[in-house]
Amino acid sequence: MSIILGYGQAHDHIHLEYEKAEHALGYLPASYKTREKEKKEAYKELNKNNSFSMKMDGALRLIRAHFDRSLEHSIGGEYWREHPTFEEYLSKIDEYTNIIPAEIMDKIRNKYGKDLEQIDNGKSYWYPSKT
């Protein structure tokens, strides 16, 4: 049986989920506006003639923005307890192979591994396994 909540109840319920997530994770995802700003800056770092470490920083900032979006979505969907940590997420993401230089992706793969399950190719949202 599904429960239908009024607007006020649904709004309060979402806030409660965010509070639970912040308490358990010690972290909340960045806001939409902050994520978009980070993505723009990250793209600039990746596309300039920067050092390897600056490009790596840009790549991680870009992926972090997508991680935060995925985590935010999982809080709204109430499966945030299962959502991977950022480090685990780094091993699962494959969307960036055309954006992030191969040598940067290789370094990320060498450090965090490659486990492409649970995130569809070309996507950045993580969903729990259906099994």
N, C-alpha and C positions, 0 to 999 in steps of 0.2 A: 504494500500500500504506500503510495507516495503522499507526502505532506505538502500542501500548498501553503506557502507563506505569503503574507501581505508584503507590500513594498518595505515598510518599516522593519518588519521582522527579517526579511531577506537581507536588508542592508545591515542590520545588527549582526546577523549570522555571519556575513562576510567579514565584518570587523573582528568578530570573535575568532574566526579562522586565522586571520592575519596575526592577531595577538598570540594565539597558540603557536603558530609557525615561528614568530619572532622569539618567543620564549624558548622553544625547543631548539631552534637552529642558531640563535644568537645573531640573526641576520634577516633582513628583509630585502627583496629585490628593489632595484632602483626604479624610479618612476619612469613613465613613458618619455617625458621630456628629457630627463637625464640620460636615458638609454639612447635616444636619438642623437643627442649632443655627443655622447661617447662614440657612437658609430661613425659620425662625421669626422671626428678627430682621428679615430683609428684608421679610417680609409685614407686620410691625408698622410699619416705616418707610413702606411703601407705603400703608397704610391709615390712618395718622394724618394730622392736618392739618399736615404738614411742608412745608418749603420745597421748591421744585423740585429743588434740588441734593441734598437729603436723599432725596427720592423717587428721583432718578436713581441715587444710591448704593445704595439698597435694590434697585432693579431690576437693577443690575449684580451685586450680591451674590447675588441670586436666580438669575440666569442663570449666574453663576460656579459655583454649587453644582451646577447641572444639567450644566454643561460638565465639571466634575470627575467626575461620575458617568459621563458618556459616555466621557471619557478613560480612566477606570478600566476600564470595560467593554472598550474597545479594547485595553488592555494585556492583559487576560485572553484576548481574541480574537486577539492578536498582529497587529493591524493599526494599532497606535498610531503607527507611522511616517507613516501617511497621514492621521491625524486632524488636523483643522484646528486652528490656533492659537485662542486665546480670541477675538481680534479677528475672525478669519474665521468662527468659530462664531457670533458676534453677528449676522453678516449672514444666517446660515442658519436661525436659530431663529424659529419662528412660534407657539410654544405659548403665549406670554404675552399675546396680544392681548386676552384677557378679564380678565387679572390686572393688567397694568401699564397705567397711564393712557395714553391715545392720544398725548398730547403728549410723554410720555417715550419711547414706542416710536418716534414720529416723529423725535425727536432721535437715538436710537440708529440708526435707518435712515439719517438724513442723514449721520451720521458714519461708519458702517461698511458702508452699502449694504444691498442686499436680494438675496440669492441663496438661494432656498429649496430648492435641489436637495439631495438626499441626506439630508434629515431630513424624515420624513413629517409632514404637517400634524397638529398636536396632540401631537407627540412631541418628545423631547429627545435621543434617542440618534442619533449620527451613525454611518453605515455607509458603507464604500467603495462606489463606483459598481460596478454589476454589469457594466458594459461595459468 
